Amino acid sequence: MIRAWILAGLLLATSGFAADVPIPAPPQIGADSFQLIDFSSGRIIAEARADERVEPASLTKLMTAYTAFHALRQGQITLQDQAHVSEKAWRTDGSRMFIEVNTRVSVEDLLRGMIIQSGNDASVALAEHVAGSEEVFLGLMNRYAELLGMTGSSFMNTTGLPAEGHYVTARDVAILARAIISEFPEYYRWYSEREFTYNGIRQFNRNSLLWRDDSIDGVKTGYTDAAGYCLVASAERSGMRLISVVTGMASPEAREDASQALLDYGFRFYETHKLYSGGEEITTARVWKGTPPEASLGLTEDLYVTVPRGQYDALEAIMDLRSELMAPLSAGAQVGSVRITLDDVEISNMPLMALHEVPEASLWTRIKDEVTLWLQ
């Protein structure tokens, strides 16, 4: 392997903070579980009991929405579809959008009624329209959870009403919220809407942080007696987005104060930087027996890192390359890795890829390279 070091100061402008800024412990919020992550880097900034199984209450509807968003993207349904409201959907307990049995409601209204008003009736009607029944839709929900790596979650309904075997973890909910924001920005905007009126009934978003802090643009509340008060919140300030998850709080005010405290802590004491863009050339490497004789190397995805404020200058980018690259080399072939360390501790590791194809050179060039390699 060939190893190259690049000081982070050569990658980006200095952060502008002193190197000795103290980083206090995260706030103590009294939740059953919580997690605070950076959206871009995925860095966990603070957590407690994040892998403990908890009842999700209406946080379940994040997975209901995620599954419906996929159906929209795949063309299985459209926002203009008129979904039939079954008696089962109409009779569903809990919070309601107030749809009426045997009427038809647009998919867009059902989504907004579920997201903004947390309508259980809307959740069931939406599931039935997408998959024919709530039971079949649940199979999709659990499959998407598996694909996202939500290993601590199991969904038994689309609403979050208490059910045996229905649970999530704070870590999994953060994964899900990050996926919704990343994959479906065109629909994520609904999570910031403060109210929605349907059937002449005006209801307000239960996430009161939308009124308290202009940087907060989602995501979802939840409550049952067993689950307590839960909240997933996301905020963006100066290009940095954080996601917080709190579960099992004692009151709506407690969950909001806890979420605000976590978000404020993350923004105040951490900073996120983009080190490389996906597809851009980071370095080049010799490709033996190939034409051209060098390959551009880079990453397939943007590389972000989140670090305590003031510690940016301690970052190092270390590139580990295979010692000999031989043609033919296909575009996208992994040729090494890029490791980012902070004070000798690895905080990120991404594959280093060939950005373009390098075919074999002429016979004469291949012979010359073979001789050179043999002499070396």
C-alpha positions in Angstrom: 0.0 0.0 0.0 1.1 3.6 -0.7 0.1 6.1 2.0 -0.2 9.8 1.5 -1.1 12.4 4.1 -2.8 15.7 3.4 -3.3 18.2 6.1 -6.9 19.4 6.5 -5.7 23.0 6.4 -4.8 22.4 2.8 -8.4 21.2 2.0 -10.5 24.0 3.5 -10.2 27.4 4.9 -9.6 27.6 8.7 -12.8 27.3 10.8 -12.0 30.5 12.7 -12.2 29.0 16.2 -9.5 28.7 18.7 -8.1 25.2 19.1 -8.7 25.0 22.8 -12.5 25.6 22.9 -13.8 23.3 25.7 -16.6 20.9 24.8 -19.0 20.2 27.7 -20.9 17.1 28.2 -24.3 16.9 26.5 -27.4 18.1 28.4 -29.1 15.7 30.7 -32.7 15.6 29.5 -34.3 12.7 31.3 -35.6 10.8 28.2 -36.0 7.1 28.0 -33.6 7.3 25.0 -32.2 9.9 22.7 -29.8 10.5 19.9 -28.4 13.7 18.2 -26.8 13.3 14.8 -25.4 15.5 12.1 -27.4 15.0 8.9 -24.6 15.4 6.4 -21.8 13.3 8.1 -24.0 10.9 10.1 -21.8 11.7 13.1 -23.4 10.9 16.4 -22.9 13.9 18.6 -24.8 12.7 21.7 -26.9 9.7 22.7 -28.2 7.6 25.6 -29.8 4.2 25.4 -30.1 4.7 21.6 -30.5 0.9 21.0 -33.1 0.4 23.6 -36.5 -0.8 22.1 -39.3 1.7 22.8 -42.8 2.1 21.7 -42.8 4.7 18.8 -46.4 6.0 19.0 -46.9 8.3 16.0 -43.2 8.3 15.1 -44.4 5.2 13.2 -45.9 7.4 10.6 -42.4 8.4 9.5 -42.1 4.9 8.1 -45.6 5.0 6.7 -44.7 8.2 4.9 -41.3 6.8 3.7 -43.0 3.8 2.2 -45.7 5.9 0.5 -43.0 8.2 -0.8 -41.3 5.3 -2.5 -44.6 4.3 -4.1 -44.9 7.8 -5.5 -41.4 7.7 -6.9 -41.9 4.4 -8.5 -45.1 5.6 -10.2 -47.3 3.1 -8.4 -49.5 6.0 -7.1 -49.8 9.7 -7.8 -50.6 12.6 -5.5 -53.8 13.1 -7.5 -55.1 9.6 -7.0 -58.4 9.5 -5.2 -58.2 6.9 -2.4 -61.3 5.1 -1.1 -61.9 5.5 2.6 -62.8 2.1 4.1 -64.8 1.6 7.2 -61.6 0.3 8.9 -59.7 3.5 8.1 -62.7 5.6 9.2 -63.0 3.8 12.5 -59.3 3.8 13.4 -58.8 5.1 17.0 -56.7 8.0 18.1 -55.8 11.3 16.3 -57.8 11.9 13.2 -57.8 13.8 9.9 -61.7 13.4 9.9 -62.1 11.7 6.6 -65.5 10.1 6.0 -66.3 6.5 5.2 -67.0 5.6 1.5 -65.6 8.9 0.3 -62.6 9.5 -1.9 -59.6 11.6 -0.7 -56.5 12.6 -2.7 -53.2 11.0 -1.8 -51.7 14.4 -1.3 -54.4 15.3 1.3 -53.9 11.9 3.0 -50.2 12.5 3.3 -50.6 16.0 4.6 -53.3 14.8 7.0 -51.0 12.1 8.3 -47.9 14.3 8.5 -49.4 17.6 9.8 -52.4 16.4 11.7 -51.0 12.9 12.6 -54.2 11.3 11.4 -54.5 7.6 12.1 -57.4 7.4 9.7 -55.3 8.9 7.0 -52.4 6.4 7.7 -54.7 3.4 7.2 -56.4 4.8 4.1 -53.1 5.6 2.5 -51.8 2.1 3.3 -54.8 0.5 1.8 -54.6 2.6 -1.4 -50.9 1.8 -1.9 -51.0 -1.9 -1.1 -54.6 -3.0 -1.0 -54.5 -3.6 2.7 -52.7 -2.4 5.8 -51.3 -5.9 6.3 -49.6 -6.0 2.9 -48.4 -2.4 3.4 -46.7 -3.5 6.7 -44.6 -5.9 4.7 -43.3 -3.0 2.7 -42.6 -0.9 5.8 -40.6 -3.7 7.5 -38.7 -4.4 4.2 -37.7 -0.7 3.9 -36.7 -0.7 7.5 -34.4 -3.7 6.8 -32.9 -2.0 3.8 -32.2 1.1 5.8 -30.4 -0.9 8.4 -33.0 -0.3 11.1 -32.1 -3.5 12.9 -33.9 -2.6 16.2 -37.4 -1.9 14.8 -40.5 -3.9 14.0 -43.8 -2.4 12.7 -47.2 -4.0 13.4 -49.4 -1.2 12.2 -49.1 2.1 10.2 -50.3 4.4 13.0 -48.3 3.8 16.1 -51.2 2.5 18.2 -49.9 0.1 20.9 -49.4 -3.4 19.6 -47.4 -6.4 20.7 -44.1 -6.6 18.7 -44.4 -2.9 17.6 -41.2 -1.1 18.6 -38.3 1.1 17.4 -35.0 2.5 18.7 -33.8 6.1 18.8 -31.0 5.1 16.5 -33.3 3.6 13.9 -35.6 6.6 14.0 -32.7 8.9 13.4 -31.7 6.8 10.4 -35.2 7.0 9.1 -35.5 10.7 9.5 -32.2 11.2 7.7 -33.4 9.1 4.8 -36.6 11.0 4.4 -34.8 14.4 4.3 -32.1 13.1 2.0 -34.2 11.0 -0.4 -37.4 12.9 -0.5 -36.8 16.7 -0.1 -39.8 17.4 -2.3 -42.1 15.9 0.3 -40.1 16.7 3.4 -41.4 20.3 3.1 -44.8 19.1 4.5 -43.2 18.5 7.8 -42.7 22.2 8.3 -46.3 23.2 7.7 -47.9 24.5 10.8 -51.5 23.7 10.0 -53.8 21.9 7.6 -57.5 22.2 7.0 -59.6 19.3 5.7 -63.4 18.8 5.7 -63.7 22.3 7.2 -61.7 21.3 10.3 -58.5 23.2 10.9 -55.8 21.4 12.9 -52.3 22.5 13.9 -49.0 20.6 13.7 -48.3 19.1 17.1 -44.6 20.0 16.8 -44.7 23.4 18.6 -40.9 23.9 17.9 -42.0 25.1 14.5 -43.2 28.2 16.2 -40.4 28.5 18.7 -37.3 28.2 16.4 -37.3 29.3 12.8 -34.4 27.0 12.0 -36.5 23.9 12.8 -38.4 22.5 9.8 -39.7 19.1 11.1 -40.1 16.4 11.9 -42.8 14.4 13.9 -44.3 14.1 17.4 -45.7 11.0 19.0 -47.7 10.1 22.2 -49.4 7.1 23.8 -49.6 6.3 27.5 -47.1 3.6 27.1 -44.7 5.5 24.9 -44.8 8.8 26.6 -44.1 12.0 24.7 -41.7 11.6 21.8 -40.3 14.0 19.2 -38.0 13.9 16.2 -36.8 17.3 15.3 -34.5 18.7 12.6 -33.0 22.1 12.2 -30.6 23.8 9.8 -28.4 26.7 10.7 -25.7 28.2 8.5 -25.7 25.1 6.2 -25.4 22.6 9.1 -28.4 20.3 9.7 -28.9 18.3 12.9 -31.5 15.6 13.8 -32.6 14.9 17.3 -34.7 12.0 18.6 -36.1 11.9 22.1 -38.5 9.3 23.5 -40.5 8.7 26.7 -40.7 12.3 28.0 -43.2 13.3 30.7 -45.0 16.1 28.8 -45.2 17.9 25.5 -43.2 20.8 27.0 -40.5 18.4 28.2 -40.0 16.8 24.8 -39.8 20.2 23.2 -37.4 21.6 25.7 -35.2 18.5 25.5 -35.1 18.6 21.7 -34.3 22.3 21.7 -31.5 21.7 24.3 -29.9 18.9 22.2 -30.1 20.9 19.0 -28.6 24.0 20.6 -25.8 22.0 22.1 -24.9 20.4 18.7 -24.9 23.7 16.9 -23.0 25.6 19.6 -20.2 23.1 20.1 -19.8 21.2 16.8 -19.2 22.1 13.2 -19.6 20.2 10.0 -17.3 20.6 6.9 -17.4 19.1 3.4 -14.0 17.9 2.6 -14.5 16.4 -0.8 -17.3 16.3 -3.4 -18.3 13.1 -5.0 -16.9 12.7 -8.5 -14.1 15.3 -8.1 -10.5 14.3 -8.5 -8.6 14.1 -5.2 -5.4 12.7 -6.5 -4.0 10.7 -9.4 -2.1 7.4 -9.5 0.2 5.6 -12.0 -1.6 2.9 -14.0 0.9 0.4 -15.4 0.3 -0.9 -18.9 -2.5 1.6 -19.4 -3.4 4.5 -21.6 -3.4 7.2 -20.3 -0.8 6.1 -17.8 -2.5 7.9 -14.9 -6.0 7.6 -13.4 -8.0 10.3 -11.6 -9.1 9.1 -8.2 -11.9 10.3 -6.0 -15.0 9.4 -4.1 -18.5 8.4 -5.3 -20.2 10.5 -2.6 -19.6 13.8 -0.8 -17.4 13.4 2.3 -18.5 15.4 5.3 -17.0 15.4 8.8 -18.4 16.7 12.1 -15.9 17.8 14.7 -15.9 19.7 17.9 -15.5 23.4 17.2 -11.9 24.5 17.2 -10.5 21.1 16.3 -10.6 21.4 12.5 -6.9 22.0 12.2 -6.2 18.7 13.8 -7.8 16.8 11.0 -5.7 14.7 8.6 -6.7 13.0 5.4 -4.8 9.8 4.8 -5.0 8.0 1.4 -4.1 4.3 1.3 -3.6 3.3 -2.3 -2.8 -0.1 -3.8 0.9 -0.2 -4.5 0.5 -1.2 -8.2 -2.5 -0.4 -10.4 -2.7 -2.4 -13.6 -4.7 -1.8 -16.7 -7.4 -2.4 -17.7 -8.9 -0.4 -14.8 -12.6 0.1 -14.9 -14.4 3.3 -13.8 -15.6 2.9 -10.3 -13.0 0.3 -9.3 -11.9 0.6 -5.7 -8.1 1.3 -5.6 -7.8 2.2 -1.9 -9.4 4.3 0.8 -9.5 7.8 2.3 -9.4 7.9 6.0 -10.0 11.0 8.0 -8.5 11.2 11.5 -8.8 13.6 14.4 -5.9 13.5 16.8 -5.0 10.0 15.4 -8.5 8.7 15.9 -10.3 7.6 12.7 -13.6 9.4 12.2 -14.4 8.5 8.6 -13.3 5.9 6.1 -14.5 5.9 2.5 -13.4 3.9 -0.6 -11.2 5.6 -3.1 -12.3 4.9 -6.6 -11.1 5.3 -10.2 -13.1 8.1 -11.7 -12.6 7.0 -15.3 -11.7 3.8 -17.3 -8.0 3.2 -18.2 -7.8 0.6 -21.0 -4.8 -1.4 -21.9 -2.0 0.4 -23.8 -0.3 -0.8 -26.9 1.7 -4.0 -26.9 5.0 -1.9 -26.9 3.9 0.2 -23.9 2.9 -2.9 -22.0 6.3 -4.5 -22.7 8.1 -1.4 -21.5 6.1 -1.2 -18.3 6.6 -4.9 -17.6 10.4 -4.4 -17.9 10.3 -1.4 -15.7 8.3 -3.2 -13.0 10.7 -6.2 -13.2 13.8 -3.9 -12.8 12.1 -2.2 -9.8 
